[in-house]
């Protein structure tokens, strides 16, 4: 049980630490981030290793708890890598939509009242109360 939990934690921690350490660096400009690619590689290695050990193709001497740890490592790494890539793509699309809406550049500030936040325009009644006190 602890091996599976530790390997899952490790598989999530490595891409996240890489993301912070590399400051969001990409493999090449315009492609995926290194941290997302590392997560996908972790997923492939862990899940293929667990499947191969289970079927007896390779890693035949692994105990069941070690196979479970390898599968947890692969599943957690794959989920983390896919999440990083998908969230980055969503961020890039949102930036593209802002650029399209604001004339080819990302806006420096967004007006909150334009999108339906009328309470932001209301004055607070505290000024009159402070004057009275």
N, C-alpha and C positions, 0 to 999 in steps of 0.2 A: 504494500500500500504506500509506504513512504518513498519507495523508489519511483513509483509512478507519479506521485505528487511532486517530487523533486525534479524529475525529468521534464514534466510539464512546465514547472516554474522556470527551469533553465531555458526551455524552448521559447517561452514568451520573453524572457529577460534578455536574451542575446540580441534579437532584432531591435528591441526598444533601446537597449544600451548603444547599439550601433547607430540608431537614428539620432540619438542625442550626441554621441561622439562625433559622427560624421556631419552633423548639422544639416541633415536632410539631403545629403549629396546623392546625385543620380549616377547611374552607370555611364550613360552618355547624355548630353543635353536633350531634353524632351522625352526621355524614356523613364523607366521605373526607378524607384529609389533602391539603393543598396540594401537597406534594411528589409524591404519587401522581398527582394530576390533571395536574401539569406533565409528568410522565413520559408519561402517555397522550397529551397534546397533542404532545409531541416525537415520539412514535411515529407519530401521525397525519400530522403535517407531513412528517416524513422519508420515510415509506413511500409516501404519496400523491405527494409530490414526485418520488421515484425512479420510481414507476410511470408518472406523467405524462410524465417525461422519456424514459423507455424507449419508451413508446407514441407519443410525438410530439405529445401533446396540448398541452403547455406545457413551458417550459424546454428548448427544442429544441437549444440550442447547447452543452449539457453534454457533456463528454468522458466516456468510460466510467469512468475513475477517479473523476470527480466524482459520477457516478450511484451508484457503489459506496459512496462516502463518505456520500452522502445516505441510502442504504439502511441502512448501518451505524448512522448516527445514529438513524434511525427504529426499527430493531430493538432497539438498546440502550436507547433511551428507553422504548419500549413494555414491554420486559422489566422494566426498573427500576420503572416506574410500577405495573405489575401486581403485582410482588413487594411493593412497599410497601403496597399496598392489601390484598393477601391476608394478609400477615404481621400487619397491624394488625387485620384481622377475626379472625384466629386468636387474637391476644392478647385481644381483647374477649370472645370466646367463653370462653376459659379464665378470665378474670376473672368472667364470669357464672356459670360452673360453681362457682368458689370461693364466690361470694356465695350461691348456692343452697345449697351444702353447709354454710356457716358462718352461716346465719341472716340473710341480707340485707346482709352487709358483707364486704369483702375481709379476710382474716385478716392479722394483724400478723406472725405467725410460723407456720410449718408444722412439725409434729413429723416428723422424718425416720424414726423407728423405726416409725411406724404403717404405712407403705407397704412394709415389707419390707427394712429396713436393720438387721439384728440386730447387725452388727459395731459399730455405733455405740454399743451398750450395753456392750460388753465393756470391761473395764479393761485398760489397758496394763500389761505386767509391768515397766515401767521403774522404778516407785516402789520396789519391793523392791531392785532393783539399785542404785539411788542410795543407799538406806540402808546397804547393805553397804559401799559405797565410802567 
